[in-house]
């Protein structure tokens, strides 16, 4: 009973081993169909077949050309064609060009194919590192043995016991590899359009990337988008109200400071007028004296003809005094500078301005209106292509980036102006809607300026082309 149980256990183990070997053969054969090209397929054959049959080393040769070519060697990522093993293997393979059966390579098989002494020497070299050497021809199903297109698979075994079971397993692997070889070679000859339409290839990463790239190229030409660029802007009054010094003089008093609210007609500052008042009084006295002399001499000229010339001289002196009076009165009338509109005063440091001597045309102060505000957009001249009838803007304040300021473009400068940042920019003025509240002059933000629609490719690669032109 014990002997029968042990025999049954051995048979079960043997059957299990055969099933495992068959499962490995089927799995390896199916994996061969998944390879993308001949090189990957050859690497799979020489490296992964060891899962089904134990061997020492193997190599795959392409016999389709005028000379055999080794395309894969087990354990090597790239074949070293100048190695001693590869050179001896090529010499050994030449006589077996038209072989069609799985063959154990020995002296008898060499003499059967009429091999020369070079092949015999190569066999002796191979048998130094192994005890048995098998040759498996792999060809496309339906191909005759004497036709070109065969592949030779050399396998060397370190033990003869391993080679004893080789023919049965190698015949099964040969059938699977032949079918996968047919699939690999015909897929390479399939027209590109047909391969592209093959649904089995659609989910490959390379195919997905190719489809996305083609869609991107089509979109670059067909899809039209608005060309949009960003620019800086600031909130400013629609009309600049700036007061300049009307004459050369010294500021006596400032009645307001920067940030104060002023109304139209309020006195903002006064010039020193003491000297002008003295000159005015002096001119008036001179005028009165000259007028009295003029009246006296004029009456005397009726009796004394010689005094008529003196009358003319006094008349000219009186006119000169009148002009001096008007000039000094003009200075006095303009010595008081008033605000020309309601708004917020910008006068700098009022304390330092008092007592300062001003030149004619020098800026005194500015009144910032708060009722009528505009946004001044400084658009870089390199982005001038967005300017046109279809130009639209969207304004985002730094203080309120979550909301958009609405407005209408009212003017665009005809040529770029040099800004404080030493850049030439087009000045775009945008009239803000009346509903915009809580805006302060000087607020800044980012403006998105969009123009006419352009192709997606132009929109994405315009700056790249400009950079390339600068090289």
C-alpha positions as semicolon CSV with decimal commas, in nm:
position;residue;x (nm);y (nm);z (nm)
1;X;0,000;0,000;0,000
2;X;0,286;0,237;0,082
3;X;0,452;0,166;-0,252
4;X;0,127;0,229;-0,438
5;X;0,074;0,562;-0,251
6;X;0,425;0,681;-0,329
7;X;0,382;0,591;-0,696
8;X;0,050;0,776;-0,707
9;X;0,214;1,080;-0,546
10;X;0,495;1,074;-0,803
11;X;0,242;1,054;-1,086
12;X;0,054;1,351;-0,941
13;X;0,374;1,552;-0,913
14;X;0,468;1,458;-1,269
15;X;0,125;1,558;-1,396
16;X;0,144;1,884;-1,204
17;X;0,485;1,957;-1,356
18;X;0,352;1,890;-1,706
19;X;0,055;2,121;-1,648
20;X;0,283;2,396;-1,518
21;X;0,510;2,356;-1,820
22;X;0,212;2,366;-2,058
23;X;0,073;2,673;-1,882
24;X;0,410;2,846;-1,911
25;X;0,431;2,760;-2,283
26;X;0,085;2,903;-2,351
27;X;0,153;3,219;-2,151
28;X;0,490;3,279;-2,316
29;X;0,335;3,222;-2,657
30;X;0,058;3,474;-2,591
31;X;0,304;3,733;-2,462
32;X;0,497;3,707;-2,788
33;X;0,197;3,856;-2,971
34;X;0,217;4,170;-2,757
35;X;0,565;4,271;-2,873
36;X;0,585;4,583;-3,087
37;X;0,863;4,488;-3,328
38;X;1,099;4,210;-3,429
39;X;1,375;4,308;-3,184
40;X;1,141;4,296;-2,885
41;X;0,998;3,967;-3,006
42;X;1,347;3,815;-3,041
43;X;1,442;3,932;-2,692
44;X;1,127;3,771;-2,555
45;X;1,210;3,440;-2,726
46;X;1,569;3,408;-2,602
47;X;1,510;3,539;-2,248
48;X;1,161;3,430;-2,139
49;X;1,157;3,078;-2,284
50;X;1,361;2,967;-1,984
51;X;1,034;2,969;-1,787
52;X;0,921;2,667;-1,988
53;X;1,251;2,486;-2,035
54;X;1,576;2,522;-1,845
55;X;1,879;2,604;-2,063
56;X;2,215;2,773;-2,033
57;X;2,212;3,027;-2,317
58;X;2,022;3,094;-2,638
59;X;2,042;3,320;-2,941
60;X;1,817;3,403;-3,236
61;X;1,949;3,448;-3,590
62;X;1,781;3,611;-3,888
63;X;1,851;3,402;-4,198
64;X;1,653;3,614;-4,446
65;X;1,948;3,805;-4,589
66;X;2,251;3,685;-4,783
67;X;2,437;3,638;-4,453
68;X;2,303;3,523;-4,115
69;X;2,252;3,799;-3,859
70;X;2,225;3,764;-3,483
71;X;1,936;3,978;-3,361
72;X;1,925;3,878;-2,993
73;X;2,132;3,691;-2,734
74;X;1,998;3,595;-2,393
75;X;2,116;3,816;-2,111
76;X;2,233;4,097;-2,343
77;X;2,044;4,422;-2,396
78;X;2,241;4,486;-2,717
79;X;2,415;4,224;-2,928
80;X;2,795;4,249;-2,944
81;X;2,855;4,121;-3,295
82;X;3,233;4,125;-3,249
83;X;3,233;3,891;-2,950
84;X;3,390;3,548;-2,989
85;X;3,060;3,375;-2,913
86;X;2,874;3,563;-3,189
87;X;3,145;3,502;-3,448
88;X;3,157;3,129;-3,373
89;X;2,776;3,109;-3,373
90;X;2,757;3,267;-3,720
91;X;3,014;3,020;-3,850
92;X;2,814;2,731;-3,703
93;X;2,480;2,857;-3,842
94;X;2,578;2,897;-4,210
95;X;2,540;2,528;-4,304
96;X;2,187;2,513;-4,153
97;X;2,028;2,767;-4,385
98;X;1,755;2,532;-4,517
99;X;1,693;2,318;-4,213
100;X;1,324;2,261;-4,128
101;X;1,323;2,039;-3,817
102;X;1,439;2,071;-3,458
103;X;1,792;1,936;-3,467
104;X;2,051;1,846;-3,208
105;X;2,373;2,002;-3,335
106;X;2,657;1,752;-3,330
107;X;2,915;1,614;-3,570
108;X;2,661;1,384;-3,736
109;X;2,419;1,670;-3,811
110;X;2,708;1,879;-3,944
111;X;2,819;1,606;-4,180
112;X;2,454;1,559;-4,289
113;X;2,437;1,920;-4,412
114;X;2,787;1,914;-4,559
115;X;2,946;2,154;-4,314
116;X;3,309;2,253;-4,352
117;X;3,591;2,247;-4,098
118;X;3,503;2,600;-3,981
119;X;3,162;2,482;-3,858
120;X;3,320;2,181;-3,687
121;X;3,564;2,408;-3,506
122;X;3,278;2,634;-3,401
123;X;3,087;2,332;-3,263
124;X;3,387;2,232;-3,057
125;X;3,403;2,587;-2,918
126;X;3,036;2,574;-2,820
127;X;3,065;2,234;-2,652
128;X;3,332;2,370;-2,420
129;X;3,065;2,552;-2,218
130;X;2,770;2,317;-2,267
131;X;2,690;1,948;-2,308
132;X;2,413;1,971;-2,570
133;X;2,317;2,219;-2,842
134;X;1,981;2,236;-3,020
135;X;1,873;2,430;-3,325
136;X;1,507;2,530;-3,367
137;X;1,398;2,674;-3,705
138;X;1,115;2,926;-3,667
139;X;0,928;3,025;-3,981
140;X;0,598;3,186;-4,069
141;X;0,314;2,931;-4,099
142;X;0,276;2,821;-4,461
143;X;0,637;2,898;-4,553
144;X;0,840;2,618;-4,709
145;X;1,172;2,526;-4,559
146;X;1,370;2,612;-4,872
147;X;1,223;2,963;-4,890
148;X;1,391;3,264;-4,738
149;X;1,238;3,411;-4,430
150;X;1,344;3,154;-4,166
151;X;1,481;3,231;-3,821
152;X;1,715;2,998;-3,632
153;X;1,697;2,967;-3,257
154;X;2,012;2,817;-3,099
155;X;1,982;2,676;-2,746
156;X;2,267;2,523;-2,545
157;X;2,211;2,308;-2,236
158;X;2,459;2,266;-1,955
159;X;2,332;1,910;-1,883
160;X;2,221;1,631;-2,113
161;X;1,928;1,552;-1,879
162;X;1,783;1,894;-1,960
163;X;1,823;1,833;-2,332
164;X;1,643;1,498;-2,311
165;X;1,300;1,661;-2,278
166;X;1,382;1,953;-2,507
167;X;1,231;1,835;-2,841
168;X;0,874;1,805;-2,709
169;X;0,870;2,144;-2,537
170;X;1,059;2,319;-2,816
171;X;0,811;2,194;-3,076
172;X;0,522;2,358;-2,885
173;X;0,716;2,681;-2,838
174;X;0,808;2,675;-3,207
175;X;0,441;2,670;-3,312
176;X;0,350;2,962;-3,085
177;X;0,653;3,165;-3,190
178;X;0,584;3,099;-3,558
179;X;0,230;3,235;-3,529
180;X;0,344;3,541;-3,335
181;X;0,622;3,595;-3,590
182;X;0,361;3,601;-3,867
183;X;0,167;3,863;-3,671
184;X;0,475;4,080;-3,606
185;X;0,601;4,074;-3,966
186;X;0,261;4,140;-4,122
187;X;0,185;4,422;-3,882
188;X;0,502;4,596;-3,994
189;X;0,388;4,568;-4,356
190;X;0,035;4,688;-4,282
191;X;-0,039;5,032;-4,433
192;X;-0,027;5,315;-4,183
193;X;-0,393;5,410;-4,231
194;X;-0,508;5,052;-4,174
195;X;-0,290;5,019;-3,866
196;X;-0,422;5,347;-3,734
197;X;-0,782;5,229;-3,773
198;X;-0,712;4,900;-3,597
199;X;-0,916;4,918;-3,275
200;X;-0,676;4,689;-3,098
201;X;-0,411;4,959;-3,125
202;X;-0,620;5,251;-3,004
203;X;-0,548;5,213;-2,633
204;X;-0,171;5,207;-2,671
205;X;-0,007;5,510;-2,501
206;X;0,181;5,600;-2,818
207;X;-0,141;5,588;-3,020
208;X;-0,324;5,804;-2,765
209;X;-0,043;6,061;-2,775
210;X;-0,048;6,059;-3,155
211;X;-0,424;6,117;-3,163
212;X;-0,392;6,403;-2,915
213;X;-0,111;6,556;-3,121
214;X;-0,317;6,536;-3,442
215;X;-0,616;6,693;-3,266
216;X;-0,390;6,969;-3,137
217;X;-0,258;7,042;-3,487
218;X;-0,612;7,059;-3,625
219;X;-0,723;7,282;-3,339
220;X;-0,425;7,513;-3,393
221;X;-0,557;7,595;-3,740
222;X;-0,935;7,552;-3,709
223;X;-1,009;7,692;-3,362
224;X;-1,036;8,070;-3,341
225;X;-0,985;8,247;-3,009
226;X;-0,967;8,611;-2,908
227;X;-0,614;8,733;-2,875
228;X;-0,578;8,860;-2,519
229;X;-0,284;9,023;-2,341
230;X;-0,236;9,172;-1,996
231;X;-0,134;9,528;-1,912
232;X;-0,114;9,757;-1,610
233;X;-0,373;10,027;-1,548
234;X;-0,448;10,299;-1,293
235;X;-0,760;10,490;-1,190
236;X;-0,735;10,862;-1,273
237;X;-0,969;11,161;-1,322
238;X;-1,110;11,197;-1,671
239;X;-0,994;11,561;-1,683
240;X;-0,667;11,678;-1,529
241;X;-0,711;11,999;-1,323
242;X;-0,363;12,131;-1,253
243;X;-0,277;12,479;-1,129
244;X;0,054;12,634;-1,243
245;X;0,239;12,937;-1,113
246;X;0,129;13,243;-1,320
247;X;0,442;13,446;-1,240
248;X;0,765;13,438;-1,046
249;X;0,697;13,484;-0,679
250;X;0,709;13,344;-0,328
251;X;0,424;13,137;-0,178
252;X;0,302;13,301;0,140
253;X;0,023;13,077;0,272
254;X;-0,130;12,734;0,196
255;X;-0,486;12,700;0,326
256;X;-0,522;12,323;0,264
257;X;-0,309;12,010;0,284
258;X;-0,287;11,710;0,052
259;X;-0,591;11,486;0,075
260;X;-0,824;11,767;0,176
261;X;-1,157;11,800;0,000
262;X;-1,197;12,134;-0,177
263;X;-1,482;12,296;-0,364
264;X;-1,487;12,507;-0,674
265;X;-1,367;12,860;-0,585
266;X;-1,193;12,777;-0,257
267;X;-0,868;12,965;-0,201
268;X;-0,591;12,705;-0,193
269;X;-0,280;12,925;-0,161
270;X;-0,168;13,288;-0,176
271;X;0,151;13,451;-0,299
272;X;0,343;13,716;-0,107
273;X;0,201;14,055;-0,229
274;X;0,375;14,313;-0,006
275;X;0,613;14,424;-0,279
276;X;0,336;14,430;-0,537
277;X;0,113;14,646;-0,312
278;X;0,401;14,889;-0,260
279;X;0,464;14,908;-0,635
280;X;0,092;14,957;-0,699
281;X;0,069;15,247;-0,454
282;X;0,383;15,401;-0,597
283;X;0,243;15,375;-0,949
284;X;-0,083;15,536;-0,839
285;X;0,099;15,827;-0,678
286;X;0,307;15,874;-0,988
287;X;-0,005;15,867;-1,198
288;X;-0,179;16,129;-0,983
289;X;0,125;16,359;-0,985
290;X;0,168;16,327;-1,360
291;X;-0,203;16,389;-1,416
292;X;-0,190;16,711;-1,209
293;X;0,112;16,837;-1,401
294;X;-0,052;16,744;-1,727
295;X;-0,365;16,946;-1,647
296;X;-0,158;17,248;-1,541
297;X;0,075;17,252;-1,840
298;X;-0,212;17,186;-2,077
299;X;-0,393;17,506;-1,961
300;X;-0,069;17,705;-1,988
301;X;-0,001;17,576;-2,340
302;X;-0,294;17,777;-2,474
303;X;-0,101;18,096;-2,389
304;X;0,257;17,967;-2,431
305;X;0,310;17,766;-2,750
306;X;0,655;17,648;-2,628
307;X;0,492;17,433;-2,357
308;X;0,295;17,221;-2,602
309;X;0,585;16,970;-2,631
310;X;0,594;16,935;-2,253
311;X;0,223;16,846;-2,262
312;X;0,295;16,554;-2,493
313;X;0,575;16,429;-2,265
314;X;0,354;16,440;-1,956
315;X;0,082;16,250;-2,139
316;X;0,327;15,968;-2,214
317;X;0,442;15,957;-1,850
318;X;0,081;15,935;-1,736
319;X;0,017;15,641;-1,971
320;X;0,328;15,466;-1,838
321;X;0,204;15,506;-1,481
322;X;-0,134;15,365;-1,587
323;X;0,035;15,060;-1,734
324;X;0,233;15,006;-1,412
325;X;-0,092;15,022;-1,216
326;X;-0,258;14,763;-1,439
327;X;0,046;14,533;-1,427
328;X;0,067;14,537;-1,049
329;X;-0,308;14,496;-1,022
330;X;-0,283;14,192;-1,253
331;X;-0,023;14,035;-1,021
332;X;-0,239;14,106;-0,718
333;X;-0,550;13,959;-0,881
334;X;-0,364;13,636;-0,956
335;X;-0,176;13,612;-0,628
336;X;-0,472;13,421;-0,485
337;X;-0,499;13,072;-0,649
338;X;-0,839;12,902;-0,624
339;X;-0,963;12,547;-0,694
340;X;-1,132;12,520;-1,034
341;X;-1,347;12,217;-0,947
342;X;-1,468;12,001;-0,661
343;X;-1,236;11,719;-0,564
344;X;-0,944;11,601;-0,355
345;X;-0,638;11,826;-0,333
346;X;-0,291;11,701;-0,422
347;X;-0,042;11,969;-0,322
348;X;0,249;11,764;-0,192
349;X;0,396;11,886;0,138
350;X;0,217;12,212;0,211
351;X;0,457;12,310;0,491
352;X;0,755;12,297;0,257
353;X;0,567;12,483;-0,015
354;X;0,512;12,790;0,206
355;X;0,796;13,037;0,151
356;X;0,918;12,862;-0,163
357;X;1,001;13,077;-0,467
358;X;0,813;12,957;-0,773
359;X;0,902;13,006;-1,138
360;X;0,639;13,079;-1,404
361;X;0,472;12,758;-1,525
362;X;0,584;12,550;-1,226
363;X;0,317;12,313;-1,091
364;X;0,145;12,429;-0,774
365;X;-0,121;12,165;-0,704
366;X;-0,372;11,933;-0,865
367;X;-0,740;11,878;-0,793
368;X;-0,852;11,517;-0,840
369;X;-1,216;11,485;-0,940
370;X;-1,398;11,187;-0,791
371;X;-1,719;11,208;-0,992
372;X;-1,579;11,126;-1,337
373;X;-1,305;10,860;-1,331
374;X;-1,130;10,673;-1,610
375;X;-0,887;10,383;-1,626
376;X;-0,558;10,450;-1,802
377;X;-0,421;10,130;-1,953
378;X;-0,054;10,121;-2,054
379;X;-0,036;9,859;-2,331
380;X;0,312;9,750;-2,439
381;X;0,369;9,838;-2,804
382;X;0,472;9,475;-2,872
383;X;0,108;9,378;-2,809
384;X;-0,037;9,642;-3,039
385;X;-0,205;9,375;-3,255
386;X;-0,500;9,366;-3,011
387;X;-0,583;9,732;-3,081
388;X;-0,870;9,776;-3,322
389;X;-1,245;9,821;-3,358
390;X;-1,308;9,493;-3,171
391;X;-1,087;9,587;-2,875
392;X;-1,241;9,494;-2,539
393;X;-1,103;9,529;-2,188
394;X;-1,162;9,367;-1,850
395;X;-1,021;9,543;-1,544
396;X;-0,917;9,377;-1,217
397;X;-0,801;9,591;-0,925
398;X;-0,522;9,469;-0,702
399;X;-0,745;9,553;-0,406
400;X;-1,048;9,366;-0,552
401;X;-0,930;9,089;-0,783
402;X;-1,254;8,895;-0,739
403;X;-1,465;9,150;-0,928
404;X;-1,444;9,303;-1,274
405;X;-1,466;9,675;-1,350
406;X;-1,684;9,750;-1,651
407;X;-1,626;10,036;-1,889
408;X;-1,606;10,158;-2,248
409;X;-1,293;10,245;-2,445
410;X;-1,309;10,619;-2,522
411;X;-0,965;10,685;-2,670
412;X;-0,642;10,518;-2,782
413;X;-0,324;10,718;-2,828
414;X;-0,220;10,737;-3,197
415;X;0,139;10,646;-3,111
416;X;0,315;10,490;-2,811
417;X;0,440;10,713;-2,531
418;X;0,741;10,665;-2,305
419;X;0,624;10,568;-1,956
420;X;0,791;10,587;-1,616
421;X;0,918;10,231;-1,660
422;X;1,112;10,333;-1,974
423;X;0,880;10,138;-2,202
424;X;0,688;10,256;-2,504
425;X;0,320;10,192;-2,444
426;X;-0,010;10,283;-2,605
427;X;-0,237;10,476;-2,368
428;X;-0,593;10,341;-2,365
429;X;-0,855;10,539;-2,172
430;X;-1,161;10,351;-2,047
431;X;-1,467;10,535;-1,921
432;X;-1,592;10,354;-1,612
433;X;-1,961;10,293;-1,554
434;X;-2,144;10,524;-1,314
435;X;-2,229;10,228;-1,091
436;X;-1,866;10,179;-0,990
437;X;-1,838;10,293;-0,628
438;X;-1,562;10,337;-0,370
439;X;-1,292;10,400;-0,627
440;X;-0,993;10,612;-0,532
441;X;-0,762;10,792;-0,772
442;X;-0,434;10,607;-0,801
443;X;-0,574;10,255;-0,761
444;X;-0,392;10,010;-0,987
445;X;-0,457;9,667;-1,128
446;X;-0,430;9,431;-1,423
447;X;-0,621;9,482;-1,747
448;X;-0,699;9,201;-1,991
449;X;-0,711;9,356;-2,338
450;X;-0,861;9,135;-2,610
451;X;-0,869;9,203;-2,982
452;X;-0,988;9,023;-3,292
453;X;-1,005;8,645;-3,316
454;X;-0,691;8,463;-3,430
455;X;-0,597;8,099;-3,477
456;X;-0,507;7,901;-3,167
457;X;-0,160;7,826;-3,307
458;X;-0,085;8,197;-3,352
459;X;-0,214;8,271;-3,002
460;X;0,010;8,006;-2,841
461;X;0,331;8,040;-3,041
462;X;0,345;8,413;-3,126
463;X;0,588;8,493;-2,846
464;X;0,800;8,190;-2,933
465;X;0,833;8,307;-3,295
466;X;0,918;8,659;-3,174
467;X;1,187;8,515;-2,946
468;X;1,327;8,312;-3,237
469;X;1,346;8,624;-3,456
470;X;1,553;8,796;-3,189
471;X;1,825;8,528;-3,199
